[in-house]
Amino acid sequence: MSAPKDASQVGEPFPLSTLRHSVSHLMASAVAKLYPGVQMGFGPAIEHGFYYDFDLKEPLTESHLREIEKEMKRMLKSAPKLECVEVSREDARVRLASKGQNYKVEAVDLIPAGEKITFYKHGDWEDLCEGPHIDNFGREFHFKLLTVAGAYWRGDEKRPQMQRVYGTAFWTAEELAAHLKWLEDVKERDHRRLGTDLDLFSVHAEAGGGFIFWHPNLGIVRREIEELWWAEHTKRGYKPVYTPHVARETLFQVSGHLENYSEMMYAPMELEEQAYRVKPMNCPGHIMIYKSRGHSYRELPLRWAELGTVYRYERSGVLHGMLRVRGFTQDDAHIFCTREQLADEIAGVLDLIHTILTVFGFEYTAYLATRPKEKSIGEPEVWTMATAALKAGAEKRGIALVLDEGGGAFYGPKIDFKIRDALGREWQNSTVQCDFNLPERFDLSYTDSDGQHKRPIMLHRAILGSMERFVGGLIEHFGGRFPLWCAPVQVALIPIREEHAAYCKTLETKLQQELFRVDAMLAPGHMNKKIKEAQSQKVPFMLIAGEREAADGTVAVRRRDTREQEVVPFEQFLELIKRLRSTRALDLGQPLVKS
C-alpha cells in the first residue's frame, strides 16, 4: 500500500500543514488543562502530521493520549477562534516567565533580532508561535493522537529529555482512516520487528548502540546483494581496493574532515605519541593509493571500488535500527579522471545507479545539491565548474534533476537519489559527488600528453549508500518477503508423513547441487505445522511431497502467502526457480499448471 496523498485542498483555504500546526496547539492547550504546570517545548507540523514536546513529571501512556483526545474534542465544541497578537521581545519574556514556561522564554532568545514576535491564542490559552494557523476550530476536520516518544530539548542530549506526542489530522474522516491503515502497514513492515521475527540482525547494549550484528539469514541477503554489486562494477571497469579502518589524524586534517566533520568523528586514540582516528570516510584511503606512484593520462579514468566500513558518531537519540547507525559499510568508489572525461564518467555512474535500483523495483527522484552556505572548501569558480559537469552528465544519461539549493557536501556539489519504497516513502540513497578540492589539498597529479603535470578530478559515489541503511529499508520495502534470488531460504521441503522424508532428502540434494538454499523440514511433526512455520519465515516456495509425488517424481508447489498447490514434475519446478534466480525476478513467476 502506498502512502496516502495529503488531503485535497478543494474547498479549504488553508494548507494541510496549517491545519496540523493548529491541531498541535489544540493538543497543547488540552495538555495544559489536564496537567497544570506542564512546560511546553515546540509543536510543528511534520510530513505526515504534527508533534508537540512536553516536560511532564508523569510519563504519558496510551490511556493518557485518549484522555487528551477527549479534552481536545470537548474544547472544539465552543469552536474557538485563533487570534494572533504581536508583542515586544520583553513583553514575550514577561508573559512566558509569569506562566513558568522556561523553555519558551529561551525560545524567545532564538528569534533573530528584528523579526516580529507573535502569540497565537484560542479560548483562554496562548502560545508563542510564528504561525500560520487556521482561523477557527469551527471548521470540520479529523485528528488522532498516535504515539509518545522521548526527545531532548532542542535535540541536545545534554539538555532535559521531554515527552514528544505525535498526532495527525486531515480535513476528512476518509483521509484519516486511509492514513491510519497506512500506519498499520508501516508497523507491520518495521525492519526492527521483522529483524527479530525472521532472525535477521540484532543490536546489543553491551557492545554499544548503533552497531549492527548481521545474523546468518541477513548475511545471505547481504552476500547476494554484494555479488550483484561486484558483478555490475566489474562490467564497468571498476577494480577492488581495501583500506585500513584507522589512520593518523593528520590525514583527516588534510582532507578537511577534522575542520568540517569533526562532530561526527570519534575521539582520537593516542598511539606512540601520535593521534589516530577511525575513519568516517573511505576517500582519504583511496587518495593514499593514488599517491603511492605516478600516473599518466593514458591510465585515466581509474575506477576503484570498496565495500568499506566507516564509523561516525550519532547521538543515541537518533539511532534507529539499521537505518541510523554508528558503524556501517559504505558501497564506496572513487573515480580519478580528466576534465574531458568528467561528463561521461558521471553519466556512467548514473547508468550504474539506474541499473542496480531497477533490480529492486525502486523508482527514484534525482536532486542536484549545490554549494552549502556555511561549511565548504574551494573557490566559487571550481564549484561552478563541478556543478556544470554534473548537469552535463545527467543530460547525457537523460535524468531530470530537481534543485536542492545548498545541499552539497563540504568539498563539492552532488547528485542525490531518493528512492520510493512500497509504502510510498522516500529514502535518501545513491549519490555522486564531483570534487575538484581534495585533489588540490592532497596535491594529486597525472602526466598529460604534453608532459605537463595536471590535477585529476575526483568523483565520490555510492550506489546503495550503505549496506545497513539499504538492507534495513529493503526489509521494509519487501515486508520481509525477499525475492527468490536473495531470500535466506529459497525452498522448504515438507514431507506429508515421516515415510516420505527420504524422497524429500533426495530433492534437497538436487537443489543444493544447483546452489539453492533449502530447509528440509524432515523432523517428526505435523505437515500443517511445518507449512505454517515456512509461511511465517516467508520462504518463497514450499514443496510438499507424499507417496504419490515420490512415485511420480513430482512435487506439490505452494508459493508463500497462498493456499493453492500445483502438482508438477520436480524438473519443471527446478527450471522455474533457476529462471527466477538468473533474472533476479521480483515476483515468484506464473502458475506452472495452465488452467
N, C-alpha and C positions, 0 to 999 in steps of 0.2 A: 504493500500500500504506500503510495507516495504521500509526502507531506501535504496536507490540505492548504490550499492557497489562502492568503489573507482575505478577509471579508470584502465583499463588494462595497464600493463607496456610493453606489446608486442611492440617491435619496438621503444621503448623510453628508453634512457639511464638514465633518471632521474626519481626519485620517484615523485608521485603526490604532496607530501608535498613540495618538492623543487620547483616545478613549482609555487605553490601557494605563497610561500615566495617571489619568484621572481616577481610575479604579484603585490604583495603588494608594492614592491619597485617601480614598474612601476606606480602604483597609486600615491604613494608619490611624485614621480617626476612630475606627471601631476598636483597634487595639488600645488606643489611649483611653477610651471609655471603659473597657473591660479591665485594664491593668494600669491603674493610676501610678504615676511615677516612672513609666517606661521612657527610656531615652531613644530618640529617633536618629537613624542614620540617613541613608539615601534611598530613594524609591523610584528608579527609572523604568520606562518601558524597554523591553528587550525583544529579540526576534520573534518569539512565539508567546509573549505575554508580558509579565512585569514581575518585579520583586520589591520588597522593602526590608531594610535591615533594622532590627530592634535589639536594644540591650535590656534584657529581662532577667530577673533572678530565677524565674520559673521556666524550666525547659518546655517548649511548646510541643504538643503531640498532635496526632490526627484528630482527636476529640476536641482539642483547642481550636484547630482550624475550622471545624464545623460550628463551633460556638462563635467564632469571629465572623463567619459567613452569615449566621443568623442575625448578628448585630448589624452587619452591613445592610442586609435586606430590610431590617427594621428602620434604619436611617433613611433608606430610599423612599419610604412611604411619605415622607414630607417633601420629597422632590426638591432638595436644597439646591440653590444656585451656587455656582462657583464664581467668586469675585476676586479680582486682582487689585492689589494696592502697592504702590511704590513707596519705599521708605528710605531714609538715610542709613548709612552704614552703622552709625552709632545707635539709631533707633532699632535697627535689626538686632544688634547685640543685646540691647536692653530687653526687648521683647522676649528673646530666647532665653537669656540668663534668668529672667524672672520666673520662667517655667522650668528651670533646671535642665534645659536642653543644651548640655555642654558640647555635644558633637556638632550641633547646628551652629553654635557660637564659633566653633573652629571653622566650620564650613563658610561662614561669612568672610573669614580672612582668606579663603581660597578664591574669592571672587575678584578678578582683576580690577585695579583702580580705574575709575571712570565708567565702569559698567553699572547699569541700573540694578538695584536690589529690590526684589518683589516678594510679596507673600500672596499665597492663594488661600482663600477662605471659603468654607461651606458650613452652614449652620454656625455652631459656636466653636469650631475648630479651624486653626490656620497653620500653614506650614511655609517655611522658607522655600521658594521654588521659582525657577525662571520660566516655567510653563513649557509649552502651551497646555491648555486644558479645554474640555468641552464646556459649554455654557451652563448646563444644569443637569442634575441627576434625574430629571423627569423623563429623559429620553429612554426609549426601550433598548436594553442591552442585556447580555447574559454573561455571567462570570463564574469562575470556580477557583478556589484555593487548592493548591496541589501538594506542595512538599515544604519541608523545613530543612535547611542546611546551615552549617557554620560558615561564617565569613568574617575575616579580620577587618577592622575599621580601616578604610582606605587601602585595603589589600596588603597591609603591612603586618606580618606575623608577630612583630614586636608590640603591636597595639592590641587593645582589647578585642576579644572574639565576640561577635554578635550573632543573633539568630536571623537568618535570611528566609523570609517566607515568599515562596514563588506562587504565582497565580496566572490566570489568563482570562481574557474577556473578548467577546465577539458581539456584533450587532444582533445576530440571530441565534436562536436555540439550535437550529440545524447545524450551523457552522461550529458551534461549541461542541455539539455531540460528535461531529466528524473529527474534531481536533482531539477530543478525549479518547476516541477509538484509535487514532494515530499514536497517541502517547502510550496506549496499551501495547501496540505493535513495537514501539521503541523499547519498552520494558522487556518484552519477550525476546528481543534480539540483543539485549545488552551483553556485550562481549565478556563482562566480568561474570555474569550469571552462567553464560554458556561455557566460559572457561572452566568453571567448576563442574557443571553438568557433563561436559564432554571430556573432562580431564585434559585440558589443553595447556594451561600455564598456571603459575602461582607467583605471589609476591610475599615476601617474608619479612616481618618487622625486625627479626634478629639479624637479617642481612642488610637492612636499610630499605626505606621506602623508595619506590621509583626504579627498582631493578627487577627485570622480568626473568623468571625461570621457565624456560620452554620445556614442556613435557614431551614425551615421545610422539604423542598424537599430533601436536602442533609442530614438532620438529620435522615431521614428514611433510606437512604443508609447506613449511619454510624451504625445505630442501627442493621440493618440486618447483617452487617459485624461483629459487636461485638458479636451478638448471635452465629454466626458461630465460632468465635474465642473462646468464652467461652465453647461452646459445645465440641470442639476438645481438649481444655485444660482439661476439666472435665474428658473426656475419658482417659486421660493420667495421672491422679492423681494430677493435679495442684489444689492448694487451693487459693482463692482470699484474697488479703491483700489490705489495703488502708493506705497511709502515708501522713503526712502534706506537704503543699506546701512550708512552711517556716521552717527553723531550725537555731540554733545558728551557727555562723561562725566556731566555734571550731570543729564542726562535719566535715566540709569540709577541715579543716586543717589536721585532722587525715586521712581522705580518700585520701588526696593528690590532691584534685581538686583545692584548692587555689594555690598550687605550680605549677601545670601543666595545669590548665584550667582557670586561673583567667581572661584572656582576654575575655572569653565567658560568664563570670558570671556578674550578675547585682550588682551594688554597694550595700554595706551593709546598713541596717537600724538600727538605734540605738533605742533599747527598754530597759528601766530600766538599762541603762549604759552597756548593752550587745549588741554586733554586731550580727545581724541576716541576713541571705541571703535567697532569693527564690531559690529553688533547681534547679540545672542544670541536675541532675541525680536522679533516684529513688533508686539506690543501697544503699546509706548510710541509708535510711529509713528501708529497708529490713534487713540490718545488725542490726539495733537497735531492731527489733522484735526478731531476732535470739538471741541477747544478753540478752533478758528480762528474760530468765531462762536457766537452764542447759539442755543438750541434750545427749542422748545415741546413740550409733551406731545403735541400733535397730530402731530408728526413721528415719534414713537416707536411701535414699535421701529425703530431703524436697524440694518441688517444689512450689514456691509462685509466683503468677501472679498478676499484677496490670496494669490497663489502667491508668497510672499516668501522669498527666500534668506537664511538666517541662518548664523552662524558660532559654533561652540562648540569649546573646546579639549578634545580627548580624548587621553588618553595613548596613545602609539604601540602599547603592548602590547595594547590593547583594540580597535584598529582592525580592521575585518573587512569587506573588500569594500565593497559598498553598504549593508551592514546596520549598520555603526558607522563614522560618518564625521565630518569636522570642518566641512564646509560642506554644507548641504542646503536644499532648497526645501520649506518647510512649507506645506501647503494650509490656510492660516490664515483665520479670520474672527472678527470680534468683533461682538457684538450689544449695543446700548445700549437698555435698556428700563426700564419702571417695575416696581415690586414686583408690581402687579396682573397684569402681562403675563408675569412670570417663568416660571411653571409651563408656560404654553402655549408660550413660546419654547423652553424645554428640551425639551418634547415634540416640537416641530417639528424640533429638531436631531437628536433620537433617531430620528425618522422618516427624515430625510435619511441618517443613518448606515446604517440598515437597508436603505434603497433601494440605496445605492451598493455596500455589501458584498455584497448579494444578486446584483448583476450579475456578480460574480466567483465566485459559488458558495460564499462563505465562511459557515460557521457561527461563532457568537461567544458569549462569556460577558461580561456587563457587571458591573463591580465598582464599588461605592460607596467611594471613597477619602476618609477623613476627615482631620482636622487632624493634621499631623506633631507629634511630641512635642518636637522640637528647634527647627528653624528655621521660624518662621511669623510673620505680622504680623496685627494686628487683634484686637479684643476677642472673648471667648468667645461672647457673645450673637449677634454677627454671624455667626460660624461656625455656630452652631446654626441660625440662620435660613436660611443658604445651604444647609446640608445638608438641611433640611426641604424646601426648594424643589426640590432635585434628586430627592428621593424622590417628591414630588408629580408632577413631570414624567414620571418613569419610570412611575408608576402610570397617568397619562393615556395613555401610549403602550403600556402593558401589557407592560413589560420588567421581568423579575425582576432584582434586584440582589444580588450577593454582597458581603459587607462586607470591605473592605480597611482595617483599622484603622490610622490614622496614615499612609496613603499619599497624602494630598492634596498639592497644590502649596503653596508657602510663603504664597501670597496667598488661597487658598480651596480648598474641597473640590471633588471632581470625580467624574465617572463615566468610567471607563476601559473600553475594549473590548479583549478578547483574541480574535483570530481563530484558527481551527484550519485548517491547510493540508492538502494532500492526503496528507501523511505523518503527520498527527495531531499535529503540533507546534503549540504556542501562540505567537502573536506579539502583542506589545503594539501596539495600533493606534489606533483613534479615541479621542477624548477630548472631554468638555465640562466646563468648569470655571466655577463660579459665584463671582464676585468682587465683594464689597462694599468691598474695601480700596483698590484702585487709583483708583476714582472719588473716594474720600476724599483720598488722597495727592495727586492732581492737581487737586483742587478742582473736579470736574466738576459741572455742574448743568443743569437744564432748568426752564422756567417751567411750573408746573402750572395746572390750570383755575382755581384760586383766586388766581392771580397770584403765588404764593409760589415761591421757588427751592428745588428739591429735587434730591437726588442720584439720578442714574440707576444702575442695576445693570448690570454688565458681564459678559457671557458670553464666555469664551475657548473656541474649539472648533476641532478639526481632524478631518477625516473620514478621510483616508488616513494622517495622521501626518506623514510626509514623503515626497516623491516617490522619493527614493533608497531608503529603507528599504522602502517599499511595493512598488516595482517590483522591487527585489532579491528580496524574498520572493515576489513574483508569478512571477519566473523559476523559482524552485524549486517553487512550487505547481503550475505547469503543466509543469515539466520542460523549459522552452523551447518547448513546444507551445502557443503563444498561440492563443486563439480567432480565428476568421477576422476579426472586426471590428477587432482591434488588432494582427494579425500584420504584421511588417515587409514581407514579400512574401506576397500572398494567393493568387496563381495563378502557376504556372510553365507556360510553353508549350514543348512539346518536339516538334519535327518528327521523323518516323521517318527520313527521309533529307533531304539538303540541298534537293532539289527541292520539298519540302513547306514550306519556310521562308516562302514568300510567303503561303500560307494562314494560317500562324501569325501573320505580321505583321498580317494583316487582323484576326484575332481580338484581337491586342494593342491595336490602335487602338480597337476596340469596347469592350474592357474599360476602357481608360484614359478613354474618353469617359464611362463610368459611374463614374469616380473610383476604380477598383480599382487596387491596386498589383501590377504584373505584372513577372515576369522572363521575357523572351522569350529562350530559350536557343537562338539561331539560328546560333551559330558552328559551324564544322565540328567533327564529333566524333560518337562512337557514342551512340545513343539510350540504351542501358542505363547508360552512364556519367553521362549527364545526369540520368536518373531517380535514380540513387544520390546524386548531388550535391544534388538538390532534397530528397530524403528526409533527408540529413544536415543540411540547413538548416531542416528541419521546416516546409516550406511546406505549408499546408493542402491545396491541390489542385494536381494536375498534369494538364494537358490534353495528350494525345498525339494527334498527327494525322498521317495519311498520305494516300495517294491516294484511298482510299475516303471518308475523312472530308471531304476537300476537295471531292469531287464531290457529297456528300450534305448538306453544311453541318452535319456532326455533329462530335463530339469524343469521344475515349475518356477518361473521367474516372477518375482514380486518386486516392483520398484518401491522406494521409500515413499511414505505418505499416501500409499494406495492399498486397497484390499484386493484388487484384481490380480489374478495369476495367469500366466501364459505358459503352457507346456510346449517346449521346443527342444530340438536336438541341442545337446551341450555345445557342439561346434558352432552352431548358428549364434548362440549367445556369446561365445568367445569372439566371434568376428565382430559382433556389435560393440563389445566393450573395447576391443583393440582399435576400432574406428573412432569411438568416442575419445579414447585416450590420445590417439595420434593427432586428432583435430582440436584437442582441448575444448571439446564442446561444453557449453554451459548447461544444457539440459541432458536428460537421460535417454534421448532418442525416441524414435517412433515405435509403436507396437510391433512385435515380431510376428504375431499371427494376424493376418489380414481378415477383417470381418466381412 
